[in-house]
Amino acid sequence: MAEWPAPGTRLQRALAQAGVASRRACEALITDGRVTVNGVVAALGATAGPHDVIRLDGRVVTPEPVRVILLNKPAGRVSTAHDPQGRPTVLDDLPDDVRLYPVGRLDLDTTGALLVTNDGDLANGLMHPRLAVPKTYEVRVEGRVSAETVRELRRGVELEDGPTLPARVDVMERRHPGGTWLRIEITEGRNRQVKRMCAHVGHPVTRLHRARYAGVGLQGLRTGRWRFLTGEEVARLRGFADGTVRA
């Protein structure tokens, strides 16, 4: 964050940006009278700027360093920070010096590109449905997929929550006995969308791997490994998040 907090930022948002807690939990801290701005106990709805001194329980709050990580998610990991059932999570092997959370979710059995960050504004922007962030999947489905079925997927199919937007769909050269590999790029973020699209056209998914997210790919990153994104990659993600970059 170049300037924290930006002038006129709601106090709960500033605290969340600094990694104190979720925005809702920060609201509770303010309501409990534990937060001061320039020595004055803050009320809910207060704002702050880069020249204000924010304290929590008497200690100065400073922003934590921004982390944006690309993980090649393995199967068997849940895409959440904490799992009530005690299953392994996508954060288990990542740095723990800041409070991280995944950008969106991949199913337990889905592998591939998953962004993890502590930048709430970036995460929320990337997940906003109106911004059409591209996500590319390599999909193995049952049976042989006809050219007409590919065209149907490209046009969009009618699901229970409405028609899907047009997608980029191609048959991959990769071979599998009794199945077909497809490359599918969508710009929506509906729950289990690719699996539902393929099931709708009669080809259930047997393997699902996300190869790219917002143009960031997994080249050279083995399953279960992760890396910090470059400054150029983060800048491009911020462009998607604020709507200045389009697919």
LOZADREN-114744 format. One record per residue (C-alpha): residue number from 1; residue in three letters; x, y, z. Coordinates in nm, 3 decimals. Layout:
<atoms>
ATOM  pos  code       px       py       pz
ATOM  NUM   ALA        X        Y        Z
...
</atoms>
This chain:
<atoms>
ATOM  pos  code       px       py       pz
ATOM    1   MET    0.000    0.000    0.000
ATOM    2   ALA    0.164    0.323   -0.114
ATOM    3   GLU   -0.034    0.537    0.129
ATOM    4   TRP   -0.204    0.398    0.437
ATOM    5   PRO   -0.471    0.471    0.507
ATOM    6   ALA   -0.585    0.674    0.211
ATOM    7   PRO   -0.742    1.007    0.316
ATOM    8   GLY   -1.095    0.964    0.445
ATOM    9   THR   -1.074    0.586    0.488
ATOM   10   ARG   -1.326    0.436    0.727
ATOM   11   LEU   -1.143    0.329    1.040
ATOM   12   GLN   -1.258   -0.033    1.029
ATOM   13   ARG   -1.134   -0.059    0.673
ATOM   14   ALA   -0.797    0.091    0.765
ATOM   15   LEU   -0.758   -0.160    1.047
ATOM   16   ALA   -0.851   -0.448    0.818
ATOM   17   GLN   -0.602   -0.325    0.557
ATOM   18   ALA   -0.334   -0.331    0.825
ATOM   19   GLY   -0.409   -0.695    0.895
ATOM   20   VAL   -0.562   -0.644    1.241
ATOM   21   ALA   -0.870   -0.856    1.172
ATOM   22   SER   -1.166   -0.879    0.936
ATOM   23   ARG   -1.358   -0.558    0.878
ATOM   24   ARG   -1.649   -0.680    1.088
ATOM   25   ALA   -1.419   -0.778    1.374
ATOM   26   CYS   -1.254   -0.435    1.350
ATOM   27   GLU   -1.595   -0.273    1.385
ATOM   28   ALA   -1.636   -0.460    1.713
ATOM   29   LEU   -1.296   -0.337    1.834
ATOM   30   ILE   -1.403    0.021    1.763
ATOM   31   THR   -1.741   -0.026    1.932
ATOM   32   ASP   -1.564   -0.165    2.239
ATOM   33   GLY   -1.361    0.155    2.267
ATOM   34   ARG   -1.026   -0.014    2.207
ATOM   35   VAL   -0.923    0.206    1.913
ATOM   36   THR   -0.800    0.565    1.926
ATOM   37   VAL   -0.713    0.814    1.653
ATOM   38   ASN   -0.466    1.084    1.755
ATOM   39   GLY   -0.528    0.999    2.120
ATOM   40   VAL   -0.908    1.021    2.104
ATOM   41   VAL   -1.128    0.713    2.143
ATOM   42   ALA   -1.282    0.651    1.803
ATOM   43   ALA   -1.650    0.597    1.729
ATOM   44   LEU   -1.785    0.368    1.462
ATOM   45   GLY   -1.799    0.565    1.137
ATOM   46   ALA   -1.481    0.760    1.208
ATOM   47   THR   -1.228    0.805    0.931
ATOM   48   ALA   -0.851    0.835    0.921
ATOM   49   GLY   -0.577    0.940    0.681
ATOM   50   PRO   -0.205    0.884    0.630
ATOM   51   HIS   -0.106    1.148    0.888
ATOM   52   ASP   -0.326    1.014    1.169
ATOM   53   VAL   -0.194    0.791    1.447
ATOM   54   ILE   -0.415    0.488    1.503
ATOM   55   ARG   -0.374    0.282    1.817
ATOM   56   LEU   -0.531   -0.045    1.928
ATOM   57   ASP   -0.517   -0.110    2.301
ATOM   58   GLY   -0.254    0.162    2.321
ATOM   59   ARG   -0.023    0.018    2.056
ATOM   60   VAL    0.036    0.200    1.728
ATOM   61   VAL   -0.115    0.018    1.429
ATOM   62   THR    0.106    0.001    1.120
ATOM   63   PRO    0.021   -0.166    0.788
ATOM   64   GLU    0.161   -0.511    0.732
ATOM   65   PRO    0.357   -0.570    0.409
ATOM   66   VAL    0.139   -0.664    0.115
ATOM   67   ARG    0.174   -1.023    0.002
ATOM   68   VAL    0.036   -1.162   -0.325
ATOM   69   ILE    0.116   -1.530   -0.374
ATOM   70   LEU    0.045   -1.774   -0.653
ATOM   71   LEU   -0.010   -2.131   -0.531
ATOM   72   ASN   -0.031   -2.439   -0.750
ATOM   73   LYS   -0.302   -2.593   -0.536
ATOM   74   PRO   -0.286   -2.969   -0.486
ATOM   75   ALA   -0.596   -3.185   -0.457
ATOM   76   GLY   -0.717   -3.248   -0.104
ATOM   77   ARG   -0.668   -2.893    0.026
ATOM   78   VAL   -0.966   -2.675    0.117
ATOM   79   SER   -0.961   -2.317   -0.009
ATOM   80   THR   -1.013   -2.145    0.323
ATOM   81   ALA   -0.807   -2.007    0.608
ATOM   82   HIS   -0.956   -2.240    0.870
ATOM   83   ASP   -1.150   -2.563    0.830
ATOM   84   PRO   -1.388   -2.673    1.109
ATOM   85   GLN   -1.335   -3.035    1.003
ATOM   86   GLY   -0.959   -3.008    1.049
ATOM   87   ARG   -0.873   -3.080    0.685
ATOM   88   PRO   -0.551   -2.941    0.532
ATOM   89   THR   -0.596   -2.590    0.393
ATOM   90   VAL   -0.428   -2.402    0.111
ATOM   91   LEU   -0.251   -2.184    0.369
ATOM   92   ASP   -0.078   -2.462    0.559
ATOM   93   ASP    0.255   -2.437    0.377
ATOM   94   LEU    0.254   -2.062    0.308
ATOM   95   PRO    0.433   -1.787    0.505
ATOM   96   ASP    0.255   -1.698    0.829
ATOM   97   ASP    0.407   -1.354    0.894
ATOM   98   VAL    0.087   -1.185    0.771
ATOM   99   ARG   -0.282   -1.281    0.773
ATOM  100   LEU   -0.347   -1.441    0.433
ATOM  101   TYR   -0.666   -1.559    0.268
ATOM  102   PRO   -0.741   -1.712   -0.073
ATOM  103   VAL   -0.891   -1.512   -0.359
ATOM  104   GLY   -1.203   -1.716   -0.429
ATOM  105   ARG   -1.212   -2.094   -0.400
ATOM  106   LEU   -1.124   -2.411   -0.580
ATOM  107   ASP   -1.304   -2.734   -0.497
ATOM  108   LEU   -1.129   -2.991   -0.280
ATOM  109   ASP   -1.045   -3.207   -0.583
ATOM  110   THR   -0.958   -2.916   -0.816
ATOM  111   THR   -0.592   -2.829   -0.868
ATOM  112   GLY   -0.406   -2.532   -1.008
ATOM  113   ALA   -0.370   -2.156   -0.991
ATOM  114   LEU   -0.496   -1.999   -0.671
ATOM  115   LEU   -0.406   -1.647   -0.560
ATOM  116   VAL   -0.354   -1.586   -0.190
ATOM  117   THR   -0.312   -1.237   -0.043
ATOM  118   ASN   -0.358   -1.007    0.253
ATOM  119   ASP   -0.477   -0.721    0.030
ATOM  120   GLY   -0.852   -0.716    0.081
ATOM  121   ASP   -0.920   -0.448   -0.180
ATOM  122   LEU   -0.731   -0.644   -0.444
ATOM  123   ALA   -0.909   -0.968   -0.354
ATOM  124   ASN   -1.254   -0.809   -0.351
ATOM  125   GLY   -1.190   -0.638   -0.683
ATOM  126   LEU   -1.076   -0.958   -0.853
ATOM  127   MET   -1.381   -1.145   -0.726
ATOM  128   HIS   -1.634   -0.878   -0.825
ATOM  129   PRO   -1.865   -1.034   -1.087
ATOM  130   ARG   -1.888   -0.727   -1.310
ATOM  131   LEU   -1.514   -0.713   -1.382
ATOM  132   ALA   -1.497   -1.031   -1.593
ATOM  133   VAL   -1.161   -1.162   -1.470
ATOM  134   PRO   -1.050   -1.447   -1.703
ATOM  135   LYS   -0.989   -1.792   -1.557
ATOM  136   THR   -0.850   -2.072   -1.776
ATOM  137   TYR   -0.911   -2.438   -1.695
ATOM  138   GLU   -0.781   -2.764   -1.836
ATOM  139   VAL   -1.072   -3.003   -1.806
ATOM  140   ARG   -1.097   -3.376   -1.857
ATOM  141   VAL   -1.452   -3.492   -1.924
ATOM  142   GLU   -1.618   -3.824   -1.989
ATOM  143   GLY   -1.672   -3.928   -2.350
ATOM  144   ARG   -1.580   -3.778   -2.683
ATOM  145   VAL   -1.688   -3.417   -2.723
ATOM  146   SER   -1.837   -3.325   -3.059
ATOM  147   ALA   -1.775   -3.003   -3.248
ATOM  148   GLU   -2.138   -2.905   -3.192
ATOM  149   THR   -2.099   -2.947   -2.815
ATOM  150   VAL   -1.792   -2.726   -2.822
ATOM  151   ARG   -1.992   -2.460   -3.007
ATOM  152   GLU   -2.272   -2.492   -2.750
ATOM  153   LEU   -2.029   -2.435   -2.463
ATOM  154   ARG   -1.880   -2.138   -2.647
ATOM  155   ARG   -2.221   -1.978   -2.693
ATOM  156   GLY   -2.323   -2.031   -2.330
ATOM  157   VAL   -2.553   -2.284   -2.169
ATOM  158   GLU   -2.863   -2.248   -1.954
ATOM  159   LEU   -2.793   -2.337   -1.590
ATOM  160   GLU   -3.029   -2.327   -1.294
ATOM  161   ASP   -2.898   -1.981   -1.200
ATOM  162   GLY   -2.924   -1.844   -1.552
ATOM  163   PRO   -2.737   -1.863   -1.883
ATOM  164   THR   -2.359   -1.856   -1.884
ATOM  165   LEU   -2.169   -1.594   -2.079
ATOM  166   PRO   -1.985   -1.696   -2.394
ATOM  167   ALA   -1.667   -1.888   -2.315
ATOM  168   ARG   -1.348   -1.977   -2.500
ATOM  169   VAL   -1.350   -2.353   -2.548
ATOM  170   ASP   -1.106   -2.571   -2.742
ATOM  171   VAL   -1.033   -2.942   -2.759
ATOM  172   MET   -0.677   -3.006   -2.638
ATOM  173   GLU   -0.437   -3.240   -2.814
ATOM  174   ARG   -0.389   -3.432   -2.490
ATOM  175   ARG   -0.540   -3.779   -2.520
ATOM  176   HIS   -0.721   -3.990   -2.263
ATOM  177   PRO   -0.898   -4.323   -2.320
ATOM  178   GLY   -1.272   -4.273   -2.288
ATOM  179   GLY   -1.244   -3.902   -2.226
ATOM  180   THR   -1.163   -3.564   -2.377
ATOM  181   TRP   -0.944   -3.280   -2.255
ATOM  182   LEU   -1.085   -2.930   -2.304
ATOM  183   ARG   -0.938   -2.588   -2.243
ATOM  184   ILE   -1.211   -2.359   -2.112
ATOM  185   GLU   -1.175   -1.989   -2.030
ATOM  186   ILE   -1.459   -1.819   -1.845
ATOM  187   THR   -1.497   -1.467   -1.708
ATOM  188   GLU   -1.764   -1.540   -1.449
ATOM  189   GLY   -1.715   -1.661   -1.095
ATOM  190   ARG   -2.014   -1.881   -1.029
ATOM  191   ASN   -1.987   -2.172   -0.791
ATOM  192   ARG   -1.862   -2.489   -0.965
ATOM  193   GLN   -1.941   -2.328   -1.300
ATOM  194   VAL   -1.715   -2.533   -1.528
ATOM  195   LYS   -1.833   -2.860   -1.374
ATOM  196   ARG   -2.197   -2.759   -1.416
ATOM  197   MET   -2.145   -2.644   -1.775
ATOM  198   CYS   -1.988   -2.973   -1.875
ATOM  199   ALA   -2.249   -3.180   -1.693
ATOM  200   HIS   -2.521   -2.981   -1.870
ATOM  201   VAL   -2.393   -3.089   -2.212
ATOM  202   GLY   -2.363   -3.454   -2.103
ATOM  203   HIS   -1.989   -3.471   -2.030
ATOM  204   PRO   -1.924   -3.485   -1.653
ATOM  205   VAL   -1.585   -3.358   -1.538
ATOM  206   THR   -1.337   -3.618   -1.416
ATOM  207   ARG   -1.040   -3.384   -1.369
ATOM  208   LEU   -1.026   -3.007   -1.329
ATOM  209   HIS   -0.711   -2.794   -1.323
ATOM  210   ARG   -0.697   -2.414   -1.332
ATOM  211   ALA   -0.400   -2.319   -1.548
ATOM  212   ARG   -0.427   -1.939   -1.536
ATOM  213   TYR   -0.598   -1.672   -1.330
ATOM  214   ALA   -0.621   -1.316   -1.462
ATOM  215   GLY   -0.340   -1.394   -1.704
ATOM  216   VAL   -0.105   -1.531   -1.436
ATOM  217   GLY    0.007   -1.886   -1.518
ATOM  218   LEU    0.183   -2.172   -1.344
ATOM  219   GLN    0.486   -2.213   -1.570
ATOM  220   GLY    0.757   -2.400   -1.379
ATOM  221   LEU    0.555   -2.415   -1.057
ATOM  222   ARG    0.506   -2.774   -0.948
ATOM  223   THR    0.196   -2.895   -0.765
ATOM  224   GLY    0.198   -2.777   -0.404
ATOM  225   ARG    0.463   -2.508   -0.466
ATOM  226   TRP    0.411   -2.133   -0.449
ATOM  227   ARG    0.584   -1.806   -0.538
ATOM  228   PHE    0.544   -1.435   -0.476
ATOM  229   LEU    0.409   -1.247   -0.776
ATOM  230   THR    0.629   -0.993   -0.948
ATOM  231   GLY    0.555   -0.623   -0.934
ATOM  232   GLU    0.444   -0.632   -1.296
ATOM  233   GLU    0.204   -0.919   -1.227
ATOM  234   VAL    0.056   -0.744   -0.924
ATOM  235   ALA    0.011   -0.424   -1.125
ATOM  236   ARG   -0.180   -0.618   -1.388
ATOM  237   LEU   -0.399   -0.776   -1.122
ATOM  238   ARG   -0.475   -0.433   -0.980
ATOM  239   GLY   -0.576   -0.327   -1.330
ATOM  240   PHE   -0.828   -0.611   -1.343
ATOM  241   ALA   -0.947   -0.528   -0.991
ATOM  242   ASP   -1.012   -0.160   -1.068
ATOM  243   GLY   -1.153   -0.224   -1.415
ATOM  244   THR   -0.876   -0.058   -1.617
ATOM  245   VAL   -0.758   -0.391   -1.764
ATOM  246   ARG   -1.000   -0.613   -1.952
ATOM  247   ALA   -0.971   -0.969   -2.073
</atoms>
